[in-house]
Structures are given as structure tokens and as C-alpha cells.
Amino acid sequence: MAHPRPAGAAGASSPPSRGRYDDAAWLRGRGWALSIATAMVAHSDDAPVLAAVGREALAHVLDG
């Protein structure tokens, strides 16, 4: 399932609108999401819902 990206996000289908955030800010945000999602998957042996959320987040971050 694809989720819409804010204007200016890397890979957005609409023309980039610089707005408030530049490409570097979006890249840092993806890095943060990758870090959190990885931790959720790695430390959720007793929390299957947390593991599922982490896997979903990883899929979205790595997709693009």
C-alpha cells in the first residue's frame, strides 16, 4: 500500500515544493525512522504487535 508523501519529499510524484524542509531534512527523517523501526523489530520478541509495526515501518522506509 503506497502512502502519499508531502510535497518536496524524495520521490514525490508532484513537483517539489521546498516549503519548510529540504532534501537533507527528509533524509535525516528516513534515517531516524530506520533506526526506530529496526529497534522495534529487534527488541519485540514478546510483543508481536510492536514487531509488526516495526516491519511495516521498515518496508516503507526501504521502499523509498
N, C-alpha and C positions, 0 to 999 in steps of 0.2 A: 504494500500500500504506500503510495507516494504522498508525502506531506508537502504543502506549499512552503516555499522559502520566502522570507522577507525580501523586498526589493534590495538589490545590491549584494545579496548572498552569492557566494561562489556557485556557479551552475544554475542560477536562477534563469527562468525562461524569459522574463521580461527584461527590458533594457535596464542596466544597473543604475540605480539612483543612490548616489553616495550617501545622502542623508547623514545620519549620525555615526554610522560605523563604517570603517574602511575594511578592506580585504584582510588586513593583518588582525583586526579585532575578531572577524569571523573565524580565522584560522586558530587563534587562541581559544575561542569558544569551543571549536571542534576538539582541540586538544584536551580541554578541561572535561568535555563530555566523554571522550575516550578514556580518560583516567578514571572517572567516576564509574562508568559502565563496566570497565574491567574489574574494578574493586568489587562491584556488586556481584559480578559473576564468580569471582574468585573466593569470596567470603560469604556465600549464601548456601552452604551445604544444608542447613536446617531451615531455610526459608525459600521454598520453591517459587513463590510469587516474586521475591526480590531477584532471584536468578532469571526469571522470565523477563522482568523489566530490564535487567542488565543486558540480556541477549538482544532484546528488541532495540535498545539504545545503540548497542554495538553495530547492529545491522544498519541502522540509519546513519551513523557516523561514517562507517566504512563505505556505504553506498554513495555518499557524496556530497 
